[in-house]
Amino acid sequence: MDKVAILRVLDKPDDEEIYAAVRAAVEMIGGPAAFASRGDTVLVKPNWWWKRQFIPQDSRSDAYSTTDRRMVLAAARMFSEIGCRVKIGEDPECFLRTEEVFASYGAAELASRSGAEVVNMRRNGFQEVLTVGGRLFESIRVLNDAVEADLIVNLPLMKTNFLTTITCCLKNMKGTIPPAEKRRFHQLGLDQGIADLATVVQPGLNIVEAIIGNDVWDIDNGTKAVGCIIAGDNPLSTDAVVARIMDYEPTEIEHLAKAYELGVGELELEKIRLIGTPIEEVHTPFTKIPDTIRLVEQAGLKLVQGRVCSSCLGAIGMAMAELGPERFAGGPNIALITGLDAEPLPEHLNIFVGACTRRAFEENGRRGLFVKDCPPTCASTRFALLHALGERPEQDYYWDSVELAED
C-alpha cells in the first residue's frame, strides 16, 4: 500500500526547522535509508521552472511559484549524510538557460553546503525510453541524469495551474525531459503526456512543499497558507492527497485520472496509507477555475461544448476573465467551439479551441479560427479572441513563438 505522510510545520520556519521537518516527514514513511543506500546516485529535482524572485518583505527567500531553496538544501543534505552521490538537477522553462536559472537560486552554494553537485541536465543528453502502455506517446525522450539515477527525489510545490488544474508530483517530472519534448507535450496532449511520462520516470520519494501554496486563480493574493510538508512513496498517490487538501476531487484532475488508468498509483484515499496529520486539519480550499459558462454568457458569446476537458474550459475561462466581458460589446457574433464532437454554429465567427476540434474545423472548410494546442494555452486563446475582435492583426500561437534555449 502506498504511504503518504502529512506533517504540520511551524509558521515562518528557518533553515534548520525546514531540515528537521523534511527529515521527520520522510522518517514517517520509512526514512531516507528506505529509499537509497550508500553509493547510490540520487537526483534531487525541485520545481525551478522559472528564475528565483526575491521578496524582501517575506519570510521566504523565493516567490511562491517555485520550490523553496531550503527544501532543496534539506533533501540534498539528508541523502548526502547517508553516503549517497547527490545531484541537484532541473530543466526549466524551454526558453530559459539552465545555468542562469540555477544561479538565481544560488544552486552552487546549496550544493556546497549539502555535499551535492549541480548538474545541467540539458547538457548531458537524453535517451528515447519506451512508455509502458502509453496512450499518446510510444516513447519519450528523457534526460540522462533522470534515467540513470538510482532514486529521484521529487520536490514540487503545492499549486494550481492554468492548464492542468493542479501541478505537483506528476507534472514536476516534465522537468526531466528536454525542451523540444516539452513543446511536443503541449502541442499533442499535455495531460496524456504527463500520464505517459509517469510510466517511464517514477520518483521513488516525493516531498511536497505545502507551507505556502501558489494559488494562481486568486488574482488578488496568489498564495494559500497550508502549513505542512507532505512525503509520499508514489507520485500519483501523493498527488491524490494533495488534491484533496486543496479541495479538489482527484478523479476530476485530467492528468491524474489518465495516470491512474495506466496503473501508476492510487487515487482512492481509502487505498492509501495516510500517516500523521489528518487531511481535515490542513484542508485548505484553493480558488477554483473561473466560471467559463457565466463569463461567456456575460460577454454575449456562445459556447458549444462537446466532450470537453477541464483544461480547455479553463483556458477559455481565464482568457475571458483577463479580457473582461464588456470588451465584446458590439463585437461580432462569436461562438467558442470546444471538445470532441462539438459542432460550429452558422452565422457566427467560430473559434475552435483545442486540438480535439481540428476535425470540426476542417469539416467547416477551415472557416473561423483554430487554437490548435492540447490543452490550449490561455495566451493562444486570448490571441484568437483579440484577433476575432480586430484588435490583433494575426492569430498567434504561444508554442509556435517559443524559442528553445540552448545550454
HELIX and SHEET records of a PDB file:
HELIX    1   1 ASP A   15  GLU A   27  1                                  13    
HELIX    2   2 PRO A   32  ALA A   34  5                                   3    
HELIX    3   3 ARG A   69  SER A   80  1                                  12    
HELIX    4   4 THR A   98  TYR A  105  1                                   8    
HELIX    5   5 ALA A  107  SER A  114  1                                   8    
HELIX    6   6 MET A  121  ASN A  124  5                                   4    
HELIX    7   7 ASN A  144  GLU A  148  1                                   5    
HELIX    8   8 CYS A  169  ASN A  172  1                                   4    
HELIX    9   9 MET A  173  THR A  176  5                                   4    
HELIX   10  10 PRO A  179  LEU A  188  1                                  10    
HELIX   11  11 LEU A  190  ALA A  198  1                                   9    
HELIX   12  12 PRO A  235  ILE A  245  1                                  11    
HELIX   13  13 PRO A  250  GLU A  252  5                                   3    
HELIX   14  14 GLU A  254  GLU A  261  1                                   8    
HELIX   15  15 LEU A  269  LYS A  271  5                                   3    
HELIX   16  16 ILE A  279  VAL A  282  1                                   4    
HELIX   17  17 THR A  292  GLN A  298  1                                   7    
HELIX   18  18 SER A  310  LEU A  323  1                                  14    
HELIX   19  19 PRO A  325  PHE A  328  5                                   4    
HELIX   20  20 ALA A  355  THR A  357  5                                   3    
HELIX   21  21 ARG A  358  GLU A  363  1                                   6    
HELIX   22  22 CYS A  378  ALA A  388  1                                  11    
HELIX   23  23 TYR A  398  SER A  401  1                                   4    
SHEET    1   A 8 GLU A 117  VAL A 119  0                                        
SHEET    2   A 8 ARG A  85  GLY A  89  1                                        
SHEET    3   A 8 THR A  41  PRO A  46  1                                        
SHEET    4   A 8 LEU A 151  LEU A 155  1                                        
SHEET    5   A 8 LEU A 205  ASN A 214  1                                        
SHEET    6   A 8 THR A 223  GLY A 232 -1                                        
SHEET    7   A 8 LYS A   3  ARG A   8 -1                                        
SHEET    8   A 8 ARG A 273  GLY A 276  1                                        
SHEET    1   B 7 GLU A 117  VAL A 119  0                                        
SHEET    2   B 7 ARG A  85  GLY A  89  1                                        
SHEET    3   B 7 THR A  41  PRO A  46  1                                        
SHEET    4   B 7 LEU A 151  LEU A 155  1                                        
SHEET    5   B 7 LEU A 205  ASN A 214  1                                        
SHEET    6   B 7 LEU A 157  ASN A 161  1                                        
SHEET    7   B 7 THR A 165  THR A 167 -1                                        
SHEET    1   C 2 PHE A 126  LEU A 130  0                                        
SHEET    2   C 2 SER A 139  LEU A 143 -1                                        
SHEET    1   D 4 LYS A 302  GLN A 305  0                                        
SHEET    2   D 4 ILE A 334  THR A 338  1                                        
SHEET    3   D 4 LEU A 349  VAL A 353  1                                        
SHEET    4   D 4 LEU A 369  VAL A 371  1                                        
END                                                                             
